[in-house]
Amino acid sequence: PVLVVDFGAQYAQLIARRVREAGVYSELVPHTATAAEIAERNPVGIILSGGPSSVYEEGAPQLDAGVFDLGVPTLGICYGFQFMAKTLGGEVANTGLREYGATDATIVTDNVLLGDQPVEQNVWMSHGDQVSAAPAGFEVLARTAATPVAAFADDVRKFYGVQWHPEVKHSDHGQHVLENFLHKAAGLASDWNSDNVIAEQVEKIRAQIGTGRVISALSGGVDSAVSTALVHKAVGDQLTAVFIDHGLLRKGEREQVENDYVASTGVRLITVDARETFLNALAGVSDPEQKRKIIGREFIRAFEKVQQDLIAEAAAEGDPIGFLVQGTLYPDVVESGGGTGTANIKSHHNVGGLPEDLQFELVEPLRALFKDEVRAIGRELGLPEAIVGRQPFPGPGLGIRIVGEVTADRLEILRDADAIARAELTKAGLDGEIWQCPVVLLADVRSVGVQGDGRTYGHPIVLRPVSSEDAMTADWTRLPYDVLSKISNRITNEVRDVNRVVLDVTSKPPGTIEWE
Ligand code: XMP
């Protein structure tokens, strides 16, 4: 792999994703990894990420300098660039000149790293310190008004660096810089693609499961849909998929799973209709945490029940169930320390929380993948776009989008409003721009309105469109007024008991994406 050394602050995952977009497999390593540990992973390229610190700060993240003796092509980005400069004998200075955001850079030397690019380009900067002198053996490739050394190269050792962030879309030719490093400087081929990943995973799954039986919980979301489809492709009817309808789904979701998903995959599916059980358990409860706990608990109960039935059935046929599919993604693995190869790996539960004490071996075919790769694989496997393209949806579903008690009646109101908002956003071609758009019913709030000749006393619906890279931080999406207007008109006209639509204009932090 290409190893992306993580100096902190979320830059590294984005770099790893961009490397994979260039068709090269990449993994993350923490900056605390030793040169020996890094060498053990046979890197074909190393990228040093940005980070929030100054290289001179006390406690600034360090990297074993032995990494520069491994003979591996290396690219430093921002903090990584400065760390490289300092470690290899250059100078990094705090001149008090900060650059933040869009910056004009000028290429001053022709080099493979910035080859085939305009001499003047717009790059995204975020730094206080700067490289004031490149180390011996390096050529300066670019400068900006404030930064004399904005990029450098040592073609002999294949060491490169840029002060700007090529991984963010705001750097006009950023992806091209990464591709030049990967393909031209390091000579790596583009061979990481959906086809190869599927073929490799199918092999692995078969090797793991053998002739055993496996179950999978489908949530209607992307991860469980794709992991289940992959396992089905590998072992066919050794797999049984379980779908628990807790009644907190959005309009049409159950049908999408039961009809479209099953038709496109051939998966053997059991649906458990647990709507009444969940509603009864949620009766009289308004506290968000309590709602989440109840939904999680009921989910486990429903799953355990169907699991008992399946186990009994399988045992009768002399073939016990030994495996459970989980849609764990690479960011979950990294965040729980599993990406380091050292720290303990805790398994994340994607489907509203599965029982902790399951006597199953986990099958996790998405462990190495980012979300966009999971979607690409889902498309390659022929899954319905309505599922593959689905925006994130919380495990507790609409249960945490009704502020107040959850009732059948309120769920129906919210489902209708949500369906309208989703349809209009899709129609306006905005799905790509927003990360997700929770639609929330303020069931305990009433406001006065007027409709027709009469006064109404109805509930507000909140639209919460957000843009985000990873849901850790988010900004509210500036949706076009005409789209907002259309959604508002339709909801107040078509959904009973709703007489007002309001827009949430809070970023995260301080707000969370969901209201509960
Ligand atoms: P917040 O509201 O914390 O949400 O900003 C961040 C992201 O996580 C989703 N979310 C959940 N997903 N189970 C899930 O699977 C949950 O309990 C849950 N709560 C929030 C939320 O939709 C957003 O994408």
Boltz pocket constraint, residues with backbone or C-beta under 6 A from the ligand:
constraints:
  - pocket:
      binder: B
      contacts: [[A, 349], [A, 350], [A, 352], [A, 392], [A, 393], [A, 394], [A, 395], [A, 396], [A, 436], [A, 471], [A, 508], [A, 511], [A, 512], [A, 513], [A, 514], [A, 515]]
      max_distance: 6.0
